Amino acid sequence: MLSEKEGLELLQREDILALGQAANALRQKIHPGREVTFIVDRNINYSNVCVNECRFCAFFRPKGHKDAYVLPLPAILDKIQETVDAGGTQVMIQGGLHPELDLDYYLTMLRAIKKRFVISIHSFTATEILYFARQAGRSVRDTLLLLQDAGLDSLPGGGAEILVDRVRKQVSPKKIMTDDWLYVMECAHSIGMETTATMVIGLGETMAERIEHMERIRALQEKTGGFRAFITWSYQPGNTQLGGQTTSSWDYLRTLALSRLYMENVQHIQGSWVTQGERIGQMTLAFGADDLGSIMLEENVVRAAGTSYEMSIDKMVQTIEGSGFKAAQRDTKYKVIRRF
Amino acid sequence: MSELQAAQKAAAGIRLSFAEARELYETADLLDLAVWARQAKERKSGRDVYYNVNRQINLSNICTAGCPLCAFSCTSEARQAFVLELEDVRRMIEQTAATTKGLSEIHMVSALHPEKDFTYYIDIVRLVKELLPQVHLKAFTPVEIVHFSEISGLSIEQVLRTLQAAGLDSLPGGGAEILDDEVRKVICPHKASSAQWIETMKTAHRLGILTNATMMYGHVESIEQRLRHLFTLRDIQDETGGFQAYVAFPFHPDNTKLSDLPKTGSWEDLRMIALSRLILDNFDHIKAFWIMLTQPIAQLSLAFGADDLDGTVEEEKIIHAAGAKTKTRISKEDIEAMICESGYTPVQRDTFYRPVESAQLEKMEVGKNVK
């Protein structure tokens, strides 16, 4: 495995094509078939009320704001019915840190979903889990066990941003810090609840801080093996308090390739067409990605920041096949359920 | 065995045969193609990547050709129909000169207007050169030149000589589409044939008028026809040496009569850029047109053999009519930043790929040539 120093050296200086070729060779070794997967799911943002007020976020509203909302349970169930009807196999329910919703609200929601549908619930980021636990006065582990018992299958990897407190203090000072995020993930893995991990680049972090982020994920993965995938997003500056520029696709592809090379112990590297568009999304397949994530029947958070790319199953299959790979729909555990 | 040979040739910069090019298209890994194409680029232009500060002008969209591939052209009755008269062009040029620092090229491509006679076009050329004598005028695709020949009764050579005398500096490379009449029958049945396009280019080169060459791909052509097109361009270049740059246009189907065709992916676009750099070993420059490719893919193409990002453009109507979601202008600073991030050196060029020195820029400065 690469040392942090080697990783940094590569990220800073290695030629983009050399990075791509090395990442591609490693992908080929880990996934010897020519298969690239995607999932059909829906993001349901149950509420946009959030006490964290992160500077990079365009989605949240303070409680009492005219655009603030909480979806009633029947509305959530309707959305899940539509998801199932559209061939979806997963829901990703995420919201803000709503000060008045308690753990029972979430447990009731999960039970109602599982009672009516056969669908994977890949929901709530570490940030939300920790908040639920604190609101309920329970340990993170107990909270996760209750959620798991009510039907929560796995955690998405959001809220990681950059796992370096210097950066977090600048962009999301009220959000959980690095150790807390990792602690929630470790607790989840310890009860057999697998997760993914993300990284958001372009938040003002240094290259060394990106490596530090990857190192923290890699180290925890060595210990628990609970991360299914690693996903790099690029920060979307539209309508946010932080503002600024988005990082280039050049940088995105280099970082994506390096993430494959650095985290040899994470099986799946996901390319983000959602933040990069389908044209760079397709190119991630030459730079080490083996999965293109979800076609996302609904994605409010990214859309709020002014980025809206549309994807359908047909377009996804075309994108994958256009790069010489075979397209396959997967479930949350990365098991292939349909080939094209 | 033979694949190894094609790859070895590509890596060594040895001229490819058609069969070898075809083999590379079908079997070579995308990033391998990129590595070889980038080596070829560096043999031609070292660490330099070019751009220019230009302004595009479309004189009219009223066109008798009615090509199924086009979303821009219309009849004179259409709501969006327009024609620029001399006074409109004068205003446009004056405004551009006053607002565009370092403008070095006017790029003018238009339609086959049913009523405008050849004199109109000559007058436009004279006017542009009178207003901006130091700015290069690159205008009229071979399709337009053939049209001028038809409406004036002059030969292609006479048309070109007349325009040259009026001040025309070079020709863009458009209208080539795929140089195969079987394909043209479907996508552009009423415009210049392959033979006419080729004849116009060869004539221009003979008269000392340099041109570009293009290919529009990703519609009804086969891979065979696409590659043949590139070999046709290579043959012409062997004969005349008059092509400055090759530009690939991925087909944009929206609002055209071929709108049910899918758009090419970025994978295919970059593969074609790399492959064209390898096939067109006698072309000095491969241009990545960011308006068609999108900026991120245009930047990435610098690792796939392209050495020119075209220009700041300022206005673009034809490709945007076909659904392009890109901007219509980009600042000099943005282009330079894109190039620098790729590790190459940005060079602001004139149309002949000569670096534009700051002293020259001073001379072309805002409005100095405009009365």
Boltz contact constraints between the chains, C-beta under 6 A:
constraints:
  - contact:
      token1: [A, 16]
      token2: [B, 303]
      max_distance: 6.0
  - contact:
      token1: [A, 17]
      token2: [B, 31]
      max_distance: 6.0
  - contact:
      token1: [A, 17]
      token2: [B, 34]
      max_distance: 6.0
  - contact:
      token1: [A, 17]
      token2: [B, 35]
      max_distance: 6.0
  - contact:
      token1: [A, 17]
      token2: [B, 303]
      max_distance: 6.0
  - contact:
      token1: [A, 20]
      token2: [B, 31]
      max_distance: 6.0
  - contact:
      token1: [A, 21]
      token2: [B, 31]
      max_distance: 6.0
  - contact:
      token1: [A, 248]
      token2: [B, 341]
      max_distance: 6.0
  - contact:
      token1: [A, 249]
      token2: [B, 296]
      max_distance: 6.0
  - contact:
      token1: [A, 250]
      token2: [B, 299]
      max_distance: 6.0
  - contact:
      token1: [A, 250]
      token2: [B, 341]
      max_distance: 6.0
  - contact:
      token1: [A, 279]
      token2: [B, 266]
      max_distance: 6.0
  - contact:
      token1: [A, 279]
      token2: [B, 294]
      max_distance: 6.0
  - contact:
      token1: [A, 279]
      token2: [B, 297]
      max_distance: 6.0
  - contact:
      token1: [A, 280]
      token2: [B, 296]
      max_distance: 6.0
  - contact:
      token1: [A, 282]
      token2: [B, 265]
      max_distance: 6.0
  - contact:
      token1: [A, 282]
      token2: [B, 266]
      max_distance: 6.0
  - contact:
      token1: [A, 282]
      token2: [B, 267]
      max_distance: 6.0
  - contact:
      token1: [A, 283]
      token2: [B, 266]
      max_distance: 6.0
  - contact:
      token1: [A, 286]
      token2: [B, 30]
      max_distance: 6.0
  - contact:
      token1: [A, 286]
      token2: [B, 31]
      max_distance: 6.0
  - contact:
      token1: [A, 322]
      token2: [B, 265]
      max_distance: 6.0
  - contact:
      token1: [A, 322]
      token2: [B, 267]
      max_distance: 6.0
  - contact:
      token1: [A, 323]
      token2: [B, 267]
      max_distance: 6.0
